[in-house]
Amino acid sequence: MRAGLVLVTGAAGFLGSHLCDALLAEGNHVLGVDNLSTGNIENLAHLKHESRFMFEQRDITCPFDPGSVSYVFNFASPASPADYMRLGIETMLVGSAGTIHTLEIAKKYKAGYLHASTSECYGDPLVHPQVESYWGNVNPIGPRSVYDEAKRFSEAAVAAYHRYHNVNTHLVRIFNTYGPRLQPNDGRVISNLMMQALRSEPLTIYGDGQQTRSFCYCSDLIEGILLLSKSAEHDPVNIGNPEEWTILECAEAVRALVRSSSEIAFKPLPQDDPTRRKPDITRAMQLLGWVPKVKLREGLERSLPYFAQCIQHERTRV
């Protein structure tokens, strides 16, 4: 990555804020933008006095020009089912118009470009584990389609800008990621279970709990993303932890860590909820020399103080 200003969209989000930290640690100047529809400005509070970091509250579905940038990381989008189902039209707009606008910036300034795509492009997969060459099994009109199809459109747009305009693009397909700054009440597996266990509430399991996920700790994910951004690879690359857990196993691990007496509460499985999720990371290993280092139990231990602090903030507000 050549010297210059790096643009990060979705900078106040869970992953966007960790990416800003990593880019600054590498010596970059960073412009973070976020419309704060789901991002939390508190995720960037520690950068308030960092002279190499600037923040703008901005909606990237409207065209904008940040000036000359050397790289664009597009992380803007609601990412949890609770958020993208609440903000369905906004999710489709940021994945279409927002992606095009940021690609135009990269084209204008001959900047590198990395788009944060998702394992949701595979839908409820019929291929296991999921390889990048798999085209997916996605319901294009279901309740999750506002997110799935927005991300699939974004991938098509990124590929087109590379093909037609020679933009130096990169596509990362992100699998389930967790860690500090994950929204405490956003409905995702780890945040749900952690907060419920800390409140001594029943742990919500959808379906029979035998559906699987593969959980990647945030520091591992960011490391993989930075490696990809500096590579010569333009096709999608899975970044995630291939260690597969059932949701029930994950709940038991959280309950044991928190030493909670919470019971398990089974609820109906939401429509189109994937039954299996596991990345094949062969390409990431071969192209980037990347493998995740943090096992789930260690990552949960690292995450616990953050969620405990969220509980403390809840209690002080009451």
C-alpha positions as CSV (number, residue, x, y, z in Angstrom):
1,M,0.0,0.0,0.0
2,R,1.6,3.2,-1.1
3,A,1.7,6.2,1.2
4,G,-1.3,8.5,1.2
5,L,-4.7,8.9,2.7
6,V,-6.7,5.7,3.1
7,L,-10.5,5.9,3.0
8,V,-12.5,3.5,5.2
9,T,-16.3,3.5,4.9
10,G,-18.3,2.0,7.7
11,A,-15.5,3.2,10.0
12,A,-17.6,3.4,13.1
13,G,-18.7,-0.2,12.8
14,F,-17.4,-3.3,14.6
15,L,-14.9,-4.3,11.8
16,G,-14.4,-0.9,10.3
17,S,-13.2,0.5,13.6
18,H,-10.7,-2.3,14.1
19,L,-9.5,-1.8,10.5
20,C,-8.9,1.9,11.2
21,D,-6.7,0.9,14.2
22,A,-4.7,-1.5,12.1
23,L,-4.2,0.9,9.3
24,L,-3.0,3.6,11.7
25,A,-0.7,1.1,13.3
26,E,0.9,0.7,9.9
27,G,1.6,4.4,9.7
28,N,-1.3,5.4,7.4
29,H,-3.4,8.5,7.5
30,V,-7.0,7.4,7.6
31,L,-10.3,9.2,6.7
32,G,-13.2,7.3,8.2
33,V,-16.8,7.9,7.1
34,D,-20.0,6.5,8.5
35,N,-23.6,7.6,8.5
36,L,-23.9,6.1,12.0
37,S,-27.2,4.2,11.1
38,T,-25.7,1.1,12.7
39,G,-22.1,2.2,13.5
40,N,-21.2,3.5,17.0
41,I,-19.0,6.6,17.2
42,E,-17.8,5.3,20.6
43,N,-15.9,2.7,18.6
44,L,-13.6,5.5,17.5
45,A,-13.5,7.5,20.7
46,H,-10.0,6.4,21.4
47,L,-8.8,8.1,18.2
48,K,-10.2,11.5,19.1
49,H,-6.7,12.9,19.5
50,E,-5.0,10.9,16.8
51,S,-3.7,13.5,14.3
52,R,-3.6,10.9,11.5
53,F,-7.2,10.1,11.8
54,M,-10.2,12.1,10.5
55,F,-13.9,11.3,10.7
56,E,-16.8,12.5,8.6
57,Q,-20.4,11.5,9.2
58,R,-21.6,10.8,5.7
59,D,-24.0,8.7,3.7
60,I,-22.1,7.1,0.8
61,T,-25.3,6.4,-1.2
62,C,-24.8,10.1,-2.2
63,P,-21.8,10.8,-4.4
64,F,-18.9,12.4,-2.6
65,D,-15.2,13.3,-3.3
66,P,-12.8,12.9,-0.4
67,G,-9.9,14.2,-2.4
68,S,-6.9,12.1,-3.4
69,V,-6.8,8.7,-1.7
70,S,-4.3,5.9,-2.1
71,Y,-6.7,3.1,-1.0
72,V,-10.4,2.6,-0.4
73,F,-11.8,0.0,2.1
74,N,-15.6,-0.3,1.6
75,F,-17.1,-1.7,4.8
76,A,-20.3,0.3,4.8
77,S,-23.4,-1.8,5.3
78,P,-25.7,-3.0,8.1
79,A,-24.4,-6.4,8.9
80,S,-26.6,-8.1,11.5
81,P,-30.0,-9.6,10.5
82,A,-31.7,-7.3,13.1
83,D,-30.2,-4.3,11.4
84,Y,-30.5,-5.2,7.7
85,M,-34.1,-6.4,8.1
86,R,-35.0,-3.1,9.8
87,L,-33.1,-1.1,7.2
88,G,-33.8,-3.2,4.2
89,I,-34.0,-0.5,1.5
90,E,-31.0,1.3,3.0
91,T,-29.0,-1.9,2.9
92,M,-29.7,-2.4,-0.8
93,L,-28.8,1.2,-1.5
94,V,-25.5,1.1,0.3
95,G,-24.6,-2.2,-1.5
96,S,-25.5,-0.8,-4.9
97,A,-25.2,3.0,-5.1
98,G,-22.7,3.2,-2.2
99,T,-20.4,0.6,-3.8
100,I,-20.5,2.3,-7.2
101,H,-19.7,5.7,-5.6
102,T,-16.7,4.3,-3.8
103,L,-15.5,2.5,-6.9
104,E,-15.7,5.8,-8.8
105,I,-13.4,7.3,-6.1
106,A,-10.9,4.5,-6.6
107,K,-11.1,4.9,-10.4
108,K,-10.6,8.6,-10.2
109,Y,-7.5,8.5,-8.0
110,K,-6.1,5.3,-9.3
111,A,-6.4,3.9,-5.7
112,G,-6.5,0.3,-4.5
113,Y,-10.0,-0.9,-3.5
114,L,-11.1,-3.7,-1.1
115,H,-14.7,-4.6,-0.7
116,A,-16.0,-6.3,2.4
117,S,-18.2,-9.1,1.1
118,T,-19.7,-11.9,3.0
119,S,-20.2,-15.6,3.4
120,E,-23.9,-14.8,3.0
121,C,-23.2,-14.8,-0.8
122,Y,-23.3,-18.6,-0.5
123,G,-26.8,-18.5,1.1
124,D,-27.9,-21.8,2.6
125,P,-25.0,-23.7,1.0
126,L,-25.3,-27.0,-0.8
127,V,-21.5,-27.3,-0.9
128,H,-19.6,-27.8,2.3
129,P,-17.2,-26.4,3.2
130,Q,-17.8,-23.3,1.1
131,V,-15.2,-22.6,-1.7
132,E,-15.0,-19.4,-3.6
133,S,-15.9,-21.0,-6.9
134,Y,-19.3,-22.0,-5.4
135,W,-22.1,-19.7,-6.8
136,G,-24.4,-20.1,-3.8
137,N,-27.9,-21.1,-2.9
138,V,-29.7,-17.7,-2.2
139,N,-33.4,-16.9,-2.0
140,P,-33.5,-13.6,-4.0
141,I,-36.8,-12.5,-2.5
142,G,-36.6,-13.8,1.0
143,P,-36.2,-11.7,4.2
144,R,-32.4,-12.0,4.1
145,S,-32.2,-11.1,0.4
146,V,-31.9,-7.3,1.1
147,Y,-28.4,-8.1,2.5
148,D,-27.4,-11.2,0.4
149,E,-28.3,-9.7,-2.9
150,A,-26.8,-6.3,-2.1
151,K,-23.5,-8.0,-1.3
152,R,-23.8,-10.1,-4.5
153,F,-24.4,-7.0,-6.6
154,S,-21.4,-5.3,-4.9
155,E,-19.2,-8.2,-5.9
156,A,-20.4,-7.9,-9.5
157,A,-19.7,-4.2,-9.5
158,V,-16.2,-4.6,-8.1
159,A,-15.4,-7.3,-10.7
160,A,-16.8,-5.0,-13.4
161,Y,-14.7,-2.0,-12.4
162,H,-11.6,-4.2,-12.4
163,R,-12.6,-5.7,-15.8
164,Y,-13.6,-2.5,-17.6
165,H,-11.6,0.2,-15.7
166,N,-8.6,-1.7,-14.5
167,V,-9.2,-0.7,-10.9
168,N,-7.0,-2.6,-8.5
169,T,-9.8,-4.4,-6.7
170,H,-9.9,-7.0,-3.9
171,L,-12.9,-9.0,-2.6
172,V,-13.0,-10.6,0.8
173,R,-15.8,-12.9,1.8
174,I,-16.0,-12.5,5.6
175,F,-17.3,-15.4,7.7
176,N,-18.8,-15.0,11.2
177,T,-16.5,-12.7,13.2
178,Y,-16.7,-11.6,16.8
179,G,-14.8,-9.7,19.4
180,P,-14.8,-6.4,21.3
181,R,-17.0,-3.6,19.7
182,L,-19.5,-6.1,18.4
183,Q,-22.9,-4.5,19.0
184,P,-24.2,-6.1,22.2
185,N,-27.8,-6.4,21.1
186,D,-27.6,-6.9,17.4
187,G,-28.9,-10.4,17.3
188,R,-25.7,-12.2,16.2
189,V,-24.8,-15.5,17.8
190,I,-21.8,-14.5,20.0
191,S,-23.3,-11.1,21.2
192,N,-26.7,-12.7,21.9
193,L,-25.2,-15.5,23.9
194,M,-22.7,-13.4,25.8
195,M,-25.2,-10.8,26.8
196,Q,-27.9,-13.3,27.8
197,A,-25.4,-15.4,29.9
198,L,-24.1,-12.2,31.7
199,R,-27.7,-11.2,32.4
200,S,-28.5,-14.8,33.6
201,E,-31.2,-14.9,31.0
202,P,-32.1,-18.1,29.0
203,L,-29.7,-18.6,26.1
204,T,-31.7,-18.4,22.8
205,I,-31.1,-21.2,20.4
206,Y,-32.9,-21.1,17.1
207,G,-34.0,-24.5,15.7
208,D,-32.4,-27.5,17.4
209,G,-29.0,-25.9,17.7
210,Q,-27.3,-28.3,15.4
211,Q,-26.8,-25.7,12.6
212,T,-23.2,-24.8,12.4
213,R,-21.1,-21.6,12.2
214,S,-17.3,-21.0,12.1
215,F,-16.3,-18.1,14.3
216,C,-13.2,-15.9,13.5
217,Y,-11.8,-13.6,16.1
218,C,-11.6,-10.0,14.8
219,S,-7.8,-9.6,15.0
220,D,-7.3,-12.7,12.8
221,L,-9.8,-11.3,10.3
222,I,-8.2,-7.9,10.0
223,E,-4.8,-9.5,9.5
224,G,-6.2,-11.5,6.6
225,I,-7.9,-8.4,5.1
226,L,-4.7,-6.4,5.2
227,L,-2.7,-9.2,3.5
228,L,-5.4,-9.4,0.8
229,S,-5.4,-5.7,0.2
230,K,-1.6,-5.8,-0.6
231,S,-1.9,-8.9,-2.8
232,A,-2.3,-9.3,-6.6
233,E,-5.4,-11.3,-6.2
234,H,-8.7,-9.9,-7.7
235,D,-11.1,-12.8,-7.3
236,P,-13.0,-13.4,-4.0
237,V,-11.0,-14.9,-1.1
238,N,-12.7,-16.5,2.0
239,I,-11.4,-15.1,5.3
240,G,-12.7,-17.0,8.3
241,N,-11.9,-19.6,10.9
242,P,-12.7,-23.1,9.5
243,E,-13.2,-24.6,13.0
244,E,-16.9,-25.5,12.8
245,W,-19.2,-25.4,15.9
246,T,-22.8,-26.1,16.4
247,I,-24.8,-23.3,17.9
248,L,-25.5,-25.5,20.9
249,E,-21.8,-26.1,21.4
250,C,-21.1,-22.4,21.2
251,A,-23.9,-21.7,23.8
252,E,-22.3,-24.3,26.1
253,A,-18.9,-22.7,25.7
254,V,-20.3,-19.3,26.6
255,R,-22.2,-20.6,29.6
256,A,-19.1,-22.3,30.9
257,L,-16.9,-19.2,30.4
258,V,-19.4,-16.9,32.2
259,R,-20.1,-19.5,34.8
260,S,-23.8,-18.8,34.1
261,S,-26.8,-20.9,35.3
262,S,-28.8,-19.8,32.2
263,E,-31.0,-22.4,30.7
264,I,-31.3,-23.0,27.0
265,A,-34.4,-21.6,25.3
266,F,-35.2,-23.2,21.9
267,K,-37.1,-21.0,19.3
268,P,-38.2,-21.6,15.7
269,L,-35.5,-21.3,13.1
270,P,-35.8,-18.1,11.0
271,Q,-36.6,-18.4,7.3
272,D,-33.6,-19.0,5.1
273,D,-31.2,-19.2,8.1
274,P,-28.1,-21.2,6.8
275,T,-27.9,-24.7,8.3
276,R,-24.1,-25.0,7.8
277,R,-21.3,-22.5,7.5
278,K,-17.7,-23.3,7.2
279,P,-15.1,-21.6,5.0
280,D,-12.6,-23.4,2.8
281,I,-9.5,-21.2,3.3
282,T,-7.2,-23.0,1.0
283,R,-6.8,-20.0,-1.3
284,A,-6.1,-17.6,1.7
285,M,-3.4,-20.0,2.9
286,Q,-1.9,-20.4,-0.6
287,L,-2.2,-16.8,-1.8
288,L,-1.6,-14.9,1.5
289,G,0.1,-17.3,3.8
290,W,-2.8,-16.6,6.2
291,V,-4.3,-18.9,8.8
292,P,-6.4,-17.8,11.9
293,K,-4.6,-18.2,15.2
294,V,-7.3,-17.6,17.8
295,K,-9.4,-20.5,18.8
296,L,-13.0,-19.9,19.9
297,R,-12.6,-20.4,23.6
298,E,-9.6,-18.0,23.7
299,G,-11.5,-15.5,21.6
300,L,-14.5,-15.7,23.9
301,E,-12.1,-15.0,26.9
302,R,-10.7,-12.0,25.1
303,S,-14.2,-10.7,24.4
304,L,-15.7,-11.2,27.8
305,P,-14.5,-8.0,29.4
306,Y,-16.1,-5.9,26.6
307,F,-19.5,-7.6,27.0
308,A,-19.2,-7.3,30.8
309,Q,-18.6,-3.6,30.4
310,C,-21.7,-3.4,28.2
311,I,-23.7,-5.0,31.0
312,Q,-22.3,-2.5,33.4
313,H,-23.3,0.4,31.2
314,E,-26.8,-1.0,31.0
315,R,-27.1,-1.1,34.8
316,T,-25.8,2.4,35.3
317,R,-28.3,3.8,32.8
318,V,-31.2,2.2,34.7
